[in-house]
Amino acid sequence: MGDKLRRVLHQQARKAGREYARSKRAYRDGRDWGDNRAAEFDLPTDADDRARIVCRRHAEKRHVAVNRDGEPACFEAGHPDCEGCAEDVREGRIQTW
């Protein structure tokens, strides 16, 4: 394998690792993420105004902030369950509790 290819693969692996770490932090710290717009999407909320949704990806109840694009704080771009969840939030058909 050439040095150039090895360098490109190394850079891409590091980029993927950083993205994974960012997603993991967003998932863990979802309650405190960005401007919460859950009320704009008519989602039931808790005492801290976090949306009460059922996560498709992990099949669990969650309290999360929702940004202006309808993405929950635990949203991971490119993941089919997360993409579907955000679409459902925008369309008003997300499962809540």
Secondary structure, DSSP 8 states (H G I E B T S, - for coil): --HHHHHHHHHHHHHHHHHHHHHHHHHHTGGG-S---GGGGT--B-TTS-EEEEETTTTEEEEE-B-TTS-BTT--TT-HHHHHHHHHHHHT---B-
